Amino acid sequence: MRIAVTGSIATDHLMTFPGRFGEQLLADRLDRVSLSFLADNLEVRRGGVAANIAFGLGVLGLRPVLVGAVGADFEPYRVRLKDHGVDTDSVRVSESLHTARFVCTTDRDQNQIATFYAGAMAEAREIDLREVAARTGRLELVLVSPDDPEAMLRHTRTCRDLGIPFAADPSQQLARLDGEQVRELVDGARFLFTNEYETALLLERTGWPEEEVLRRVGTWVTTHGEAGARIRGEGRDPLSVPAVEVPAVVDPTGVGDAFRAGFLAGTLWGVPERCAAQLGCAVAASVLASVGTQEYRLHRDSLLDRIRTTYGVGCTATLVTRLRELT
């Protein structure tokens, strides 16, 4: 069971400013802003949507194929991903550009000033999934997640040409893509992933009503934060799965990526959709309880206990044999 995860691979540089940005801005000088904020701390985290999802799949034992573009500075990150079960041999390394970076400073009121440097991600359009499939063998599924827009379109077209099932996760790139591009990315997808806001944006971009989207995709999975996830398909009743409660949320970054990893793992194992969604919610809860998108650890007993406590014993017997890779 091989899955390729295409999309962004990035490094996050997160800083904290103890004051308020608003107090440093002069209303009559906004056309000539020149500010420097002395940050209290710096956290460098490994990130990127595709890398986050691949990490989760790797920890669950699926050995996903990560597909994206990075700079020569990626090597330590590569080693860590490989150590967690991710096949990184199809990652393109740019000869001139750095790995994408997200640099963000947050003030005491949770206001943020941020810059995203795409860097080597722009070269993802040069990657040919045919070569990935030739190297790895038959792919069961390709997840097309946020990336260079041309790369997203190319990967989707290649999946159609090769007859490989694909999942569409346009996510943050919905703001960048036009209607024709979004329709091309979504049409024919085995799975479509959105959150609640992205659902509304996708409908606005495509010009399709929800019924038309459901007619064109196999399964539409929408995450609703604390309310969990809703799974829909044409001609069947919606399935709602509540979130796993986390007593103290530490960091919400990457929670959607973790849900996708758990849900896709369950799907590739062939478990019922409800069980796959429950696993996704349990993995997402692990991210909420830790700092960083890839700093969490999954332990079989605690993961099953979360599922059992929230949903009952129904899916635990189905999942326990699939989680044998976890300790």
Solvent accessible surface area in square Angstrom, and as a share of the most:
residue,aa,sasa,rsa
1,M,117,0.52
2,R,56,0.20
3,I,0,0.00
4,A,0,0.00
5,V,0,0.00
6,T,0,0.00
7,G,1,0.01
8,S,11,0.07
9,I,1,0.01
10,A,4,0.03
11,T,25,0.14
12,D,18,0.09
13,H,42,0.19
14,L,39,0.19
15,M,50,0.22
16,T,55,0.32
17,F,26,0.11
18,P,68,0.43
19,G,18,0.17
20,R,88,0.32
21,F,10,0.04
22,G,52,0.50
23,E,116,0.52
24,Q,70,0.31
25,L,81,0.40
26,L,112,0.56
27,A,94,0.73
28,D,103,0.53
29,R,133,0.49
30,L,103,0.51
31,D,122,0.63
32,R,194,0.71
33,V,82,0.47
34,S,107,0.69
35,L,80,0.40
36,S,111,0.72
37,F,51,0.21
38,L,154,0.76
39,A,32,0.25
40,D,101,0.52
41,N,66,0.34
42,L,101,0.50
43,E,63,0.28
44,V,85,0.49
45,R,31,0.11
46,R,85,0.31
47,G,1,0.01
48,G,13,0.13
49,V,15,0.09
50,A,0,0.00
51,A,0,0.00
52,N,11,0.06
53,I,0,0.00
54,A,0,0.00
55,F,0,0.00
56,G,0,0.00
57,L,0,0.00
58,G,7,0.07
59,V,28,0.16
60,L,2,0.01
61,G,36,0.34
62,L,12,0.06
63,R,115,0.42
64,P,0,0.00
65,V,0,0.00
66,L,0,0.00
67,V,0,0.00
68,G,0,0.00
69,A,2,0.02
70,V,0,0.00
71,G,0,0.00
72,A,84,0.65
73,D,56,0.29
74,F,4,0.02
75,E,93,0.42
76,P,100,0.63
77,Y,14,0.05
78,R,38,0.14
79,V,76,0.44
80,R,34,0.13
81,L,0,0.00
82,K,84,0.36
83,D,109,0.56
84,H,46,0.21
85,G,24,0.23
86,V,0,0.00
87,D,5,0.02
88,T,0,0.00
89,D,86,0.45
90,S,17,0.11
91,V,13,0.08
92,R,93,0.34
93,V,66,0.38
94,S,4,0.03
95,E,182,0.82
96,S,96,0.62
97,L,64,0.32
98,H,105,0.47
99,T,3,0.02
100,A,0,0.00
101,R,64,0.24
102,F,66,0.27
103,V,57,0.32
104,C,2,0.01
105,T,21,0.12
106,T,21,0.12
107,D,1,0.01
108,R,145,0.53
109,D,68,0.35
110,Q,138,0.61
111,N,77,0.39
112,Q,115,0.51
113,I,94,0.48
114,A,51,0.40
115,T,92,0.54
116,F,97,0.40
117,Y,92,0.35
118,A,40,0.31
119,G,8,0.08
120,A,0,0.00
121,M,18,0.08
122,A,46,0.36
123,E,33,0.15
124,A,0,0.00
125,R,100,0.37
126,E,99,0.44
127,I,16,0.08
128,D,28,0.14
129,L,2,0.01
130,R,104,0.38
131,E,122,0.55
132,V,6,0.04
133,A,20,0.16
134,A,89,0.69
135,R,109,0.40
136,T,24,0.14
137,G,36,0.34
138,R,146,0.53
139,L,1,0.00
140,E,80,0.36
141,L,4,0.02
142,V,0,0.00
143,L,0,0.00
144,V,4,0.02
145,S,0,0.00
146,P,9,0.05
147,D,1,0.01
148,D,9,0.05
149,P,16,0.10
150,E,72,0.32
151,A,0,0.00
152,M,1,0.01
153,L,4,0.02
154,R,78,0.29
155,H,1,0.01
156,T,1,0.00
157,R,110,0.40
158,T,4,0.02
159,C,1,0.01
160,R,94,0.34
161,D,101,0.52
162,L,66,0.33
163,G,49,0.48
164,I,7,0.04
165,P,30,0.19
166,F,9,0.04
167,A,0,0.00
168,A,3,0.02
169,D,2,0.01
170,P,2,0.01
171,S,14,0.09
172,Q,118,0.53
173,Q,27,0.12
174,L,0,0.00
175,A,74,0.57
176,R,170,0.62
177,L,4,0.02
178,D,78,0.40
179,G,16,0.15
180,E,123,0.55
181,Q,43,0.19
182,V,0,0.00
183,R,83,0.30
184,E,46,0.21
185,L,4,0.02
186,V,0,0.00
187,D,48,0.25
188,G,51,0.49
189,A,1,0.01
190,R,124,0.45
191,F,13,0.05
192,L,0,0.00
193,F,1,0.00
194,T,0,0.00
195,N,56,0.29
196,E,111,0.50
197,Y,158,0.60
198,E,18,0.08
199,T,14,0.08
200,A,61,0.47
201,L,32,0.16
202,L,0,0.00
203,L,39,0.20
204,E,111,0.50
205,R,63,0.23
206,T,5,0.03
207,G,61,0.59
208,W,34,0.12
209,P,79,0.50
210,E,63,0.28
211,E,123,0.55
212,E,37,0.17
213,V,0,0.00
214,L,27,0.14
215,R,135,0.49
216,R,69,0.25
217,V,12,0.07
218,G,42,0.40
219,T,11,0.07
220,W,0,0.00
221,V,0,0.00
222,T,3,0.02
223,T,21,0.12
224,H,55,0.25
225,G,64,0.62
226,E,173,0.78
227,A,74,0.57
228,G,5,0.05
229,A,4,0.03
230,R,87,0.32
231,I,0,0.00
232,R,18,0.06
233,G,4,0.04
234,E,108,0.49
235,G,85,0.82
236,R,104,0.38
237,D,125,0.65
238,P,67,0.42
239,L,26,0.13
240,S,73,0.47
241,V,2,0.01
242,P,76,0.48
243,A,32,0.25
244,V,10,0.06
245,E,151,0.68
246,V,19,0.11
247,P,136,0.85
248,A,69,0.54
249,V,88,0.50
250,V,80,0.46
251,D,13,0.07
252,P,85,0.53
253,T,64,0.37
254,G,16,0.16
255,V,47,0.27
256,G,23,0.23
257,D,18,0.10
258,A,3,0.02
259,F,6,0.03
260,R,11,0.04
261,A,0,0.00
262,G,0,0.00
263,F,0,0.00
264,L,0,0.00
265,A,0,0.00
266,G,0,0.00
267,T,41,0.24
268,L,26,0.13
269,W,22,0.08
270,G,63,0.61
271,V,16,0.09
272,P,79,0.49
273,E,53,0.24
274,R,119,0.43
275,C,7,0.04
276,A,0,0.00
277,A,0,0.00
278,Q,11,0.05
279,L,0,0.00
280,G,0,0.00
281,C,7,0.04
282,A,0,0.00
283,V,0,0.00
284,A,10,0.07
285,A,1,0.01
286,S,9,0.06
287,V,0,0.00
288,L,35,0.17
289,A,44,0.34
290,S,23,0.15
291,V,66,0.38
292,G,1,0.01
293,T,7,0.04
294,Q,0,0.00
295,E,67,0.30
296,Y,7,0.03
297,R,134,0.49
298,L,12,0.06
299,H,96,0.43
300,R,75,0.27
301,D,104,0.54
302,S,60,0.39
303,L,3,0.01
304,L,10,0.05
305,D,73,0.38
306,R,70,0.26
307,I,0,0.00
308,R,98,0.36
309,T,109,0.63
310,T,49,0.29
311,Y,46,0.17
312,G,31,0.30
313,V,105,0.60
314,G,65,0.62
315,C,9,0.05
316,T,11,0.07
317,A,77,0.59
318,T,54,0.31
319,L,0,0.00
320,V,61,0.35
321,T,83,0.48
322,R,88,0.32
323,L,0,0.00
324,R,165,0.60
325,E,120,0.54
326,L,13,0.07
327,T,125,0.73
